Amino acid sequence: MTDHNEFKNPALRYRVFPMTHHWMGDHNAHMDAYREYGYGGAVTNVPFAGGFTSSEDNLRKFATLMDAMEAHELGIWIYDEDGYPSGQGGGLVLDGHPELRAKGFYMVRRIAYEPKHVHYHLDDVSDKIIWAAKYPLYIPRLDDTFVQFDKMEAVPFTDTEVVCDLAQREILFIFCVKDAHEGSHATHNVSSFKNNINVMDRRAVRRFLDLCFEPIAAAIPDAYRRAANVFTDEPSLHTSYARDYETWNYALAPWVDGLFEAYEAEYGQSILPNLPLLFEGGTDAYPIRVKFYELVGKLISEAYSGQIARWCEAHGCGFSGHYVCEESVSQHVMQYGNYVRVLSAASYPGIDVLGCYPEIYDYNTAKYAQMAVRKKQTNGMMVEICPFANVETFKEAPLDNMTAVMGLLYLAGVRHTNSYFGADFSSWRGGIFPNAKGYTNQGETVWFNEYVGRLGTVLDGLHNLCDTFIYYPLEDAQAKMKPAYCGSWQTCDHKADEATSALARAVYEGGHDYYYVDREDILSAARTAEETGTAMISGCPVKNLLLPGVDVMYGDAYAALETLSKAGVNVIFCGEKPRFDAQTGKALAPNALPVSALSEIISALDSQNTDAFRGSAEGGTVLRGKFTANDGRTLYMLANKSRTDAALPYCGKAEAEIWDPSDGTVKSLSPGETVRVPAMRALFILE
C-alpha cells in the first residue's frame, strides 16, 4: 500500500491528462498553466494545419512540443489522427485510394410468382456486384413463402450487371458493395464528413500507419518511446446509421475484399448459400450471423487494433484510445462484430464517457471493457471523459457531477484519465488566454486533479476481487443482428441490452460487485471445475453465475453450466432461460437450473455477504468494490453516486483506516462505527 504522503500528494502520472489538439499562444505558457492547475500531462498530436504528418514543418513543431512537455515534466500520449474518427489522417490515407474506404454490402431481391426476365444494373453509387444466386420458393399456402436455401443455383454476373430468367416461384438475390459513409459515424461526428478507412482491411490500416505513424518515428526516432500510449479515437465499421430520424437506401453488412473466402477458411463451409440469412430469416439464420460477426470481430482485431498495437509496442509504447458505443451489446456487434475481441487486441483498453453525471452514467461503459482488463490483466483501463450528453444538466454542478462519475469509473477498473472536461484559464496570469473558458477555476481544477490522482495512487495495479459473475450475451445480439435502413436504435433487437443492464444494475446498486464473463470464460471455468473441483475465472473463485434473460446462447456454454452447478456454483437464470443454440439454431435441451426474479437474486447475494460492508446504505446509493492491497491487507472502495450523504456500518472485526481522496487525510475506523460517505464522493477503507 502507498504511504500517506504519496496519497496526499499523488504523482503526476496518476493525474488527469487534458486532450490538447491545439496549444494556446506560446505552448510553454500553456504548459506552465497545466502544471499550476495540477495536471499530469496531455494527449496531443502533430499540428493539423498544413498537411498533418506529411509536413516536415509540422513534424519539427511536434518535436519541439515533446521537448517542452518533458521539460515541464508532463506525461505524453500521442493522438493518432487529424480530426476524428481515427483512420483517415485528415484525408491523407484515402487520397487516391478509394478501394480502402469503409465498405458495406447490401442485398437486392427479385421474386417471380410467374416466369420473369430480370436485367439488373448496378446503380451509380455502388462499386460492384459480388454475388448473385437464385432459389426455389416453397409456398405451402398462399399467405406464406419460404426460400429453400439448400437449393441455391449460382447466377452469372459481371461487376455491373445480372441478367437472369426466373422460373415460376423462384427468387433472385443480388449482393452489391458500396462505400459505408453517408448517415454513419463518419458523417455524424463533431469533426468532418470525410470517408474513413475500412478497419477490416489490413492494407488500409497499414497505409494509416505509413502516413500517420511512420513519419513521426522517422523525424523523431524516440517519439514513441517517450510516450506512454497512442490514443485512437472511435474507429468503426461505418456500416450502421447513426440517426433514427434518417432513412437511407441501403441496409449494409460489413464488407472487405476476401470476406467470403475468409469465412470458408475460418469455418470450413461456404457462406454463399446462406448469404441472404444475414439480412432476413428466422432462427435458422442465427448460426450464420453469429459466425459472420465473430469473423468480423476477428478481422478488425487483426487488421486494426492488433496491427497498430504491434507497431506501437515495437516502437516503445502501447496502443490505447477508445472505440464507440461501449455501453451496448447490440452496438458491440454493429460497430465491431465482437467489441471485446477488438478491444483486447489493443495494448491498453480504453473507454469514453459522454454521460458525465451519475443519473445518466451507464455502468456498462466501464464494466464491459473491464472484461478486456481482466482477460489481459492490464493495470486497468483508460477513460476519456467528455461531458457531451445533456450538457445543460451537467453544467448545473459540473465539478460534483464529474467527481461522482470518476469514483464510479475507478471502482470499475479505470486507472488513467484523459479529459475534455476543460478548466477555465481565462483569468490565469492576468488573462493571457482570455478565450480559454471552462468548467472549473484554478482551485477547483487543482482539487479535481489531486482527487483523481489519489484514486489512481491507491488502485494502481489492483484488480477487483469478485466471486459473482454476470454472463455477457454477445451471441444473442449477433444472432439477431440484421442490417437496417435507418438508425440502429429503432431497428435493432435490444433484448440483450435491456436484460443485461437490468440485472447488472440491480446487483451493483444492491451492494455487490461483479465481473462480466463470456462463453470462453464459462468453458474455462468448467474445465477447472472438472480438473480441480473449483471453478475459477481469471484467478477468482466462482460462487455465483447470473444469466440475463435472453433467447440465444452457445450450446456448449449452456451445457457447461450444469458442470459448474455440480461444482457448487450458484447458477441462476434471471427471469427466463435461453431457448436457442447459437451454434445450431435448434432448441436448447432443458435443464434443472433455477430461474429467479431479480429480487430473489439480490436476496440470495445479500445472504452470502460476509464482507466488512453489507446491506443497503442509509441515505443514498453506495457502490462497493473489494481489493487486495499491495501490502496484503483488504481494501474496500465505497463510491456514493447520490446527491446526499450516505452511511454504512463498518462490520469488520479489526481496526481499519479511512483514506479520503477528497483531502488526502487518513483516519482510524473501529468495528461497529458508521462510515459517512459524502455525496458524490468516494472513500477507501483499509483493513
N, C-alpha and C positions, 0 to 999 in steps of 0.2 A: 504494500500500500504506500502511496505517496506520503511525504511528510507534510506537516501543517503549513510550512512556508511555501512549498510548491503548490499547495492547494490555494493558499491566499493569493499568491502571485503566479498565476498559470503561465507557462511558457508560451511564446508567440505561436508555436506550431499548432497549439490547441485552439487558437482564437479564430475569429471569422476572417475569411478572405473575400473582399469585395470583387464582383465581376467588373472588370475595368477594361472596356474596349477602347476608350478614348481618354487620354490623360489631360488634365486641365492645365493650360498655360505651361509654365515651367514644371516638368514632371518631378523635379526634385522637391519643389514646394508641395506638390500633391502628395508625394511620399512622406514628407515631413508631417503633413496633416494626418495621413494614415497612422503614423506612429503615435502622434499625440492623441488621436481618437482611440487608440488601443487595438488596432487591427494587427493581424499576424502576417499578412502577405496579401497577394492578389492573384486573380486569374486574369491573364492578359494575352495579347496577341500581336502579331506583326501588324503594323498600320494597314487599314483597309484601303485608303485612298491611293490612287496611282498604280493599281495593279496587284495589290496584296503581295504575295510571296514571289511574284515574277519581277518585282522591282528591287534592284540592288540597293537603292537608297532606303527603301523600307526595311530591308534586312539589316543595314547598318544602324538604322534608328532602333531596331529591336535589340541589337547587340548592346547599344548604349543604354537602353532601357533596362535590360537584365543586369548590367553592371551597376546601375544606380539602385536597383532594388536590393541587390546584395549588399551594397554599401549602406543602405538603410536597414539592413538585417530583416528584410521582408522575404517571406517564402514565395515561391513562384509555382503556379500552374500555367500551362500553355493552352490557350484556346485554339482550336484547330481550324476555324472557319472564318471567312469574311461574310458576316451576316449569320444566317440561320434558316432552316435546319442544316446540320453539317453534311458535307459530302460534295458540294458543288464548287467550293472555293471561290465564291463571288462570280461564278461563271467560267472560271479557268478550266475546270475539269471537263466540262461538256462542250467547250468551244471546238467545233469541227468534229465532234464525236456524238452524234445523236443516238447511235446504237447503244451508248452506255447509260442513257436515261432510264429512270424507273419505268417499268413496263407492267402492263396487265393484259390478260386475255379475256375475251368475252365470248358468249355463245349466241348464235343465231339459230332459230327453229324454223323449219318449213315443214308443214304437215299436209298429207294428202289423204282425204277420205275417199276421193275418187282419183284416178290416174292424173298426174300433173307433171309438167315440164318445168324445171327450176333453172334459172340462169341468174346466179348471184354475182354482183360486182362489189368489190371492196370499196368502202367509202373513202372520202378524201382526207380523213384524219387518222386512218389506221395504217399500220406498217405492212402487214402481210397476213395471209391465211396460213394457219399452221396445221389444221386437221379438218377433215370432213368425213362423215360416215352416215349411213342410213340404217334403220332398224325397222323390223315389222312391229306393228301395233297389235296388242291383244285387247279386244273390246268385248268383254263378257256381256255387257248390256250397253244400251245407247248412252247412258249417263256416266259411263266410266271408261277411261282409256289408260292403258299401261304400255310402257315401252319394254320390249323384250331385249334387254341389254346383252344377253348371252348370244344374240344372233346378229351381231354387228357385221355390216358389209362396208368396207372402206370405199370411198368415192374419190375419183381422181380430182385433183385441184392444182391450180397454179398459185403464185403469190397473190394474185388479184381476182381470180375467177373460180367459180364452181358451176359446172354445167351437169345437170343430172335429171334423169327421168325417175319419178317416184311412181310405184305401183299403188293400187288401191290399198289404203290402210298401211302406209309407210310414213316414216318421219325422217327428216334430214337434219343433222346438227352440223353447223359450221363454226369453227373456232378461229378467232382473229386476234391479232396483237396490236396494241396501240400504246402511246405514252400514258403513263399514270401521272396526271398533273392537275388538270382543272378540277376545282372543287375539293382537292385533297389538302393535306397539311402543307404541301409545297406552295400552295397559294394562300391558304388561310393561316397566316402567321404574321408576326409583327415586323418582318424584315423585308421580304420581297415576294415576287410572283414567279420566280425562276423555276425552271425544271430542276430536278435533283437526280442524283445517280441511282442506279439500281443496286441496292445493298445486297442482293443475292449474286451479283456479278463480280467475280474476283478481279476481272480486268478493270472495271470501273473504280473499284476501291484501290487497286494498285496505282491507277492514274491519279487518284486523290492523294495517295502517299507521295508519288513522284513530284507532283506540282505544289503541294501544300506542306509537306513534312521535309522532304529531302533538301529543298533549298535552304531551309533553316539550318539543317545539320551541316550542309556544305559551307555556309557562310559563318556559322558559329559552331565549330566542331563539338564543343562540350555543352551546347544549349540544353539538350535533353537530360544530361546527367545532372545539370544544375536545377532542373525542375522536378517536382515531386511526381506529377502526373500530367498527362494531356487530357483536356476536357473536351469531350464530344457532346453535341447538343441536338438531341431528338432526331437522329436519322430514322427513317422508317420506310415501309414499302410504298406508301402513297397510293395504294390501290383502293382505299376506302374514302368515303366522302365525309368531310368534317362538319357540315352543317345540315341540320334536319330540315331547314326551310328551302333547300335546293334539291332539285331533281335533275339527273343527268341522263344521257342516252345510253350509257354503258354500265353494266354491272361487272366489275373486274375481279378476277382472281390473279394472284401474283404470278409473274412470268419472268423467266430468264432463258436465254438460248440453252438448249440441252436439258431442260427440265424433265421432259418425258423420259429421256434416256437415264437421267439420274434417278427417277422414280423406279424404273425397272431394275437398275443396278442395286438400289437400296432394298427393294422388296422382292425381287425375283419374279415379278409379273408386270405386264404392261398396264398402264392406267387407261390406255386409249378406249377400250370397250366401255369403260365406266366413266369416261370423262364428263358426260352430262350430269353425273351424280354430284359433282362439285357444285352445281347450280340448282339442282332440283332433286326430288325423290324423297322417300321416307326413311325408315330405319335401315333399309338396305344400303343407304348412302353413308351411314355412319363410319364404317371401317375405312372407306375410301378417303373421306375427308380427314379423319384422324391421321392416317398415314401421310396424306398430302401436306397437311400443315405441320406435322412433325418434320417432314423433309424441308419445308420452307425454313423452319427454325434452324435446322442443321446448316443449310446453305448460308444463311445470314451469319450464323456464329462462326463459320469458317471463312467466309469472304470478308465480312466487315469487322466485327469485334475481335475475332481471333487473329486475323491477318494484321490488323493495326496493333493489337496488343503485342504480338511477337516482334513487330518492328520497334515499338516503343521500348520494350524490355531489352532488345538488342542494343538500343541506343542509351540505356541507362536510367529509364524512368518507367512509370506504369501508364496504362491506358484506362481512363475513367470517364467521367461525364455521366450523362443520363439519357434515357430513352423516353418514350411518350406514353401517356395513359397508363401509368404504373398501377393504378388502383383498381383496374377492371380486368377480370379473367377474359371476358369477351374481347376486349381490346388487345390483350396479350396475344390472342390468335390473329386478330385482324391486322395488327401492325407488324407482327414478327413471327407468326406461326407458333412459336414457343418462346415467350419472353424470357423466362428464367434461363433457358439454354443460351440465348443470345447474351444476356447479362453476365452469365457465369464465364463466358469466353473472354471477357474483358479482364484486365489485371485487378481492378478495384471497382466493386459495384457502386452504382450511384443512382440517385433519385432526384426529382424536384418536387416542390410543394407549392402549389398556387393558392390553395385554401389555407391561409395563414392565420386563422383564428380557430379556437378549439371547437366551436359549434359546427364548423363545416370541414375541419380537418378529417381526412379519411385514414383510419388506422392502417388500412391495407397498403397505402402508398409505401410505407417502410416495411410492413410485415411480409408482403410478398417478396420484396427484394431481399429480405433477411434470409430467404431460402438460399440465395446465392452466397451470402455471407457464411451461412452455416456449412454449406457444402464445400466451399473453398477455404474456410477457416481464415478469412481475411480479418484484419483488425477493423471490423465493422464496415461501414459504407460512407460515401459522401452524400451530402444533401445540398442542393441549390435551393435556397429559399427565395421566393419571388411572390410578393403579395399582389396577385393579379386578379383573383376571384373575389367578387363582391367588395371592391376596393373601398367604397364609401363606408361600409360597415367596419372594415378593418381600420380605417382612419379614425374611428371613434376612440380607440385606445390602442394605438399601434405597438407601443412598447410592451404592454401587458399581453396583447394578442400574440405577438411574435415570441415572447418569452414562454408563454404557456405551450405553444407548439414545439419549441425547442426541447422542452422537457419530454414531451411525448416522442419526439424523434430519437433522442439519445437513449431513451428507455428501450426503443425497438431496434437499436443497432447502429445508429448514426455515430460516427466518430470524427467527422470533419465537415465543416460548413463553408460553402461558398455562397455569396449573397448578392441579391438585387434589392435587399431591404436597406435602402440608402440612408446615409446620415446627412444632416444639414451642415454644410461647410460655408454657408453664405456670410457668416459673421467672423469666420476664422481669420486671424491676422489682419484685422481691420477691414475685412470684406474683399480680399483679393480674388475670391471666387464668388461673386455676387449671385450668380445664377445656379449655384450648386445647392438647390433646396433638397430637403429630405425629411424623413420621418422623425429623427431624433437629434437632439442637440449634442454638444460635445460630451457633457457629463453623462447623459443617458447612454451615449454610444460606448463610452469607456466602461460603464457598468455592464452593458449588454455583452461586450466582448469578454469581460472578465467572467461573467456568469457562464457563457458558453465555454470559455476556456477551462473553467473548473469542472464542468460536466465532462469534457474530454480528458482532463487530467485524471479524474477518478476512474473513468471507464476505459482508459487506454488498455487495449489488449484483452479486455474481458468479454465473455460471451454469456448470454442469458442461460441460467440453469432452469430447464423446463422438463417436466415429465408428462405434460399434456400437449397433444399434437392434434392439429386440425387438417383434414385432407383438402388438398388443393385440386379441385375437379377440372383440370385443364381439358381433359378429353371430352367432357360434356359440352364445353364451348366449342371445341374443334369439331365435334360430330355434328353440331347444329349450325355451323358457320356456312352461310350462303351469301355470295356477293349480292350487293344491293344497288339500287339506282339512286338512293338518297341517303341522308345522314344515318350513320350506323346506329345511333342511339334509338331511333324509332324502329328500325327494321330487324335488329339483331335479337335473338333469344337471350334474355338476361337471367335465366333461372340460376345459372352457376353463380353469377354476381350476387343476386338477391339472397340466395340460400346461404352462401358462404359468409357474406357480410353480416347477416342477422345472427348467425351462430357465433362468429368471432367477436362481434360487438358485445353480445351478452356475456360471453366468457371473460373478456378483457375487463369490461366495466363491473363485472361481478368480483373482481379482485384476483383473477387467475391469469398468469402469463402463459403463453403458448408459442409453439413454432408451427408454421405450415409445413406439410410434407407431401410428397408426390408418390407416384407409382414406384419409382426407383427406391425411395426410402422405405416403403412398405415391404417390398420384396426383400430388401436388405435386412430389415428388422425381423422378418420371418425366418430368414436364414440363420441369423444369430440366435434366435429363439430355439431353433431346432438343434443348433450346434452346442449352445451353452446353457440353454434353459432360460435365458434372459433376453428379452427383446431390447435392442439398443438402436438408437438413431443418432449419428454424429457424436457418439460418446455419452449420450444421455439415455438413461433407462426409461422405457416407455411404460407409463402407468395408465394413461388414458389416450385413446384414439377416437376422435369425434369426426363423424362424416356428415357433411351437409346434405340436405335432401335434394338430390339431382337425379337425372334419368339415366345417365350413361357412365359406366366405369369400366376400366380394364378388367377383363375376366380373371387374369392371373392375380392381380392385386386384390380383387374381390375374394378369390379363393384363399389368398394368404391371410385374410382377416380371421379365419377360423383357427389357423395355426397360432396367430397372436393371442386370440382369446384363450386357447388351451394353455398358453404360456403365462396366463394371468393378467393380460392386458384387458382393461375395460374398453371393449369396442362397442361404440354406441352410434346408431344412426339417428340423426335429428329429423323427426317428422315423417320421413319415408325412406325406403331403400331404393337404390337404382334398379332399373328394370332391364337395361340392355347392355350387352357386352360390346365395348368399343372395338374389340378385335374381330368380332364376327357379325355384329348387328343383331344377333339372336338374343332370346330372353336369358337372363342370368338365372342360375339354379337357386331355389330358395335356401335360406339358411336360418338358423335359430337365434342369430344375434339380435339383441334388443333394439327396438325403435322407441325413442323417448321424446317428449316435448322439451322445449328449451328450459322451462322452469325446472323440470326434473333433472336435466343435465347439470344445471347450476347448483341445485341442492346436493347432487352427488359429489360434485367437486368441493363444495363447502365442507361436507362431512369428512373429506380426506385431509383437509388442510391442517397441518401442524406447524406452519411457519410462524415467525415472530409477529407477523401482521396477518390478520384474517378477518373475514366478515366485511360488511359494508362500512364505509367511512361515514361519520356523522357530519352532516353539513355540506357535503359535496361528493364528487366522483374522483376517487384517487386510484390511479392505475399503478400496478406494482411489478417490480422485477427483482430477481434474486441472482446473485453472482458470487463466485469465489474470488475474493480479493487476492492480489499478488502475494500477500503475506500469509494466505491460507485462511484468513478469517472470512466470515459470511458478511456479504454486503447486500443491503436492500436499497432499492431506489423507489421513492414514492413521488408520483407526479400528479399534482392536483390540476385537473383540467377545468375546474369550476371557477366562477367569479366570486365565490365566497370561501372563506377559510374552511378547512375540514379537519377532523380529528380522528385519530386511530389509536387504540390502546396498544402499548408495546407488550406482547405476550412472551417475550424471550425470558430466559431464566438467568441470564448473566448481565452484568453491567455492559452498556454499549455507549456509542458516541453518535451524536447528530452532527453531520458535516453539512453546512448550509452554503450552497453555491451562490446565494444572493449576496452574502457579505464575506464569505471565506472563513467564518467562525466555526469552531468545533466545541460542542458542549456535551456534557455527560448525560446519560439516559439510564434510568433504573427500571428494573422489572416492575410492571404494573402502572408505570406512568403513561400519560396520554401524550401523543405527539401531535402537535398542531402543524398542519401543512398549509402554508399560506396560499391564498387564492392565486391560481395560475403560476405556481412556482413548484419546484422540485426540491426534495431533500434526500440525503444519503444517510442511512443508518448502518454503522459498522459495529458488528458484534465481536 
